[in-house]
Amino acid sequence: MKRYWNQVIASILVNSIYAMVNYPVVLINTLLAPLSILAVVTFASHGTLLPVAALGALIMNMVQSGTSMQGDLSHLKNDMKLQDMVVSSPTSAGTYILGMAISELVYSIPTIILLLILNFIFVKITVIGWITILFDMLLIFTFSISLGFFLSTLSSDIVQSWAFSGIISPLLTTIPPVYYPITYIPYPWRYLSYLSPTTYAAEIAQNAAGYVHLGTLDFALTWIILVAFTVFIFVIALKKSRWREI
Amino acid sequence: MRIEAIKLSKNYGSRVFALKDVDFKIDLKGMFAIIGKNGAGKTTLIRILSTQLLPTYGEAYIDGIDVIKDAHKVREIIAAVPQEARAIPWLTPIQTVLSYLMWRGLSYREAREKGIEALRTLGLDNVENEKNRKLSGGQKRKVLVATVLASEAPLIFLDEPTTGLDYLSRKELWSLLSKMKRDRLIILTTHYLEEAEILGDLIGILDRGKLLDLGDINSLRSKMEFPYSMKIYDPNFTLDFSGIVKRVNDGVQVFTNEKNVYQIVSMLLEKKIKFSVQEVSLSNIFEFLVEGGEQNEEVLEPGNSINTG
């Protein structure tokens, strides 16, 4: 077990701790994307959407972990050939990815702290609400990390990887109603937003904070769909990703 | 360390064979150098054996462990530096080695101690806290070698570790690899034939996915029809013998057998013509096997009564 955690820590050291220690400027990078949209939505709504946007920024941060991981893994695999070195070592694909996933969270610790402070100040949520949001975040994090790993094993160079990130980020965070309630989207466009798992994650979080009201059936259905999205992409990542090439 | 490959093959689609029916069995400690032109299948072979790539068909065993089915067991005893691997620029050498050792399961403390020792062995202790991006090309390559050296794995794969290095840096790395191979098996691919000849205790020659020959330099020479190379510094020299003659700048190069060498030498001494004689190099063997000895357009046909004038 100790050996397993040493392997996990190796990924965390390389992909976040050493990067942060050697280049502190990277800390600002993770802060900018969620906070900039939060600021725009807050200013545009004259402050009324600040609590919803603060929750949305948390979701975006989780999704961003997946897209960042996709880029990082792709870079380490294609440009550094690090993944091949790790493949030929006792570390398994699952251990490597767990470490890399945690490293993305470690990377965004300053962002998470700042967003939690904003949420504690501006969003009135019960303890059960916070527990709901925690599970909600874990699910969307698992979804984005699985998607990131899957895409990273498919990409053969960093340019392709950037293209994947460029597509995923707006599709999962900017366009869907993550920073604002879904009721702001007129029909028939609202149906399109249900194609993104982040819409469900946002609805769950907004419901927990009392900004939208989901009936029992809707509430259950939203969770089921989000879990289904996550399990589906997780299984795809496990089955289709290439650790040892064929 | 025993390595066995049985009909090992890799193809991409139905037409492109990267490796075709490669068979060999070795039991060795030291250096197994695999040589071949670009695209000969060297990297494919090393990637299959180091569990990074699955073959299309065939079998491979390392110390009796199935490389294909029991890759996780093989990974406990191997370490590999892939072709074009780079030391991560934002890490320092000690961070590079330490994190690799932790991926092998060592604790932070153990990894740090072994890392410092490996960097000292490779003469990198003075730059262990510099960022990799600031190091020279040779130093960066040494950092990668240090990672696998520190792992103490009994089998190390190095895919073209000296490509792109200047001659002196290559020689420096050769000296390190010579020390490293004493207590483990290193499988190294290279297209520097001199490197394979100097370091290789066993040399495999790959061409278009097939293993053409395998053996130490002496056994490869012994299979040659003409195992001696003579340089005769007289472009107009004429003689009758069995061998191959090439025109070179200041004379002729003759490939022949031991019996003819004695005859030619006595004739040259009699006529007071300058000459040198040596066993054929790996480069000559490679040319004959891979290029059929016809790389140079000036080559004359082998046979009797060759007029070199």
Interface residues (C-beta under 8 A of the other chain):
Chain A: K2 R3 N6 Q7 I9 A10 S11 L13 V14 Y18 A19 N22 Y23 L76 D79 M80 K81 L82 D84 M85 V86 V87 S88 S89 P90 T91 S92 Y96 R244 E245 I246
Chain B: R47 S50 T51 Q52 L53 L54 A71 H72 R75 E76 I78 A79 A80 V81 P82 Q83 E84 A85 R86 I88 W90 L91 T92 Q95 L98 S99 Y100 M102 W103 R104 G105 L106 S107 Y108 A111 K131 T147 S151 F157
